């Protein structure tokens, strides 16, 4: 698998890592496979934005659970999202990250 090849690379960051439903490797599995060797720039999947605020919040919380305590991770969006979804989606992601994502992330707060 590609994850095994990535583990052997001499790089500092894995950019635009896209977890399911668009990718096929969970963030938790990637972190476990790579043993914190890299910083992982997580691409928040654009498809999640189409499912509403509650799903966006739940997905953001799941990402935080998968990366707790939060070392070596950046969450961003590398895709174009529909303009009509951006404001509500980014406000929800930001609010959720502010509420639950303070370092160190404690997995017992979810």
C-alpha positions, 0 to 999 in steps of 0.5 A: 500500500501507498502508506507503507511507501510513504513511511520510507520517505525522507520528508517532513510533511504529508500534505493534503492527506484526505481521510474517508469518505474521499480517501481510503486511509483513516487519520488514526491509521496513518498516524499509527503507521507513520509513528509521528514521523511526519507532520500530517496536513489533513484535508477536510473532505469537501464532500462533508460540507454537503451534509449539513452543520451537524455532520460537519461538527461530528466529522470535525470531532472525529478528526480530533479524536483520531489525532489526540493529543494533537501532535504533528497535525494541521487541519485545512481544506485543499479543495474548492467548496461551493461558495454557498456552503463556505460560511456555515461550514467554516464557522462550524469547523472553527467553533468545533476546533475552538471548543474541542481542539485545544492542545493537548486534546484530551480524548475523554472530552468527547 
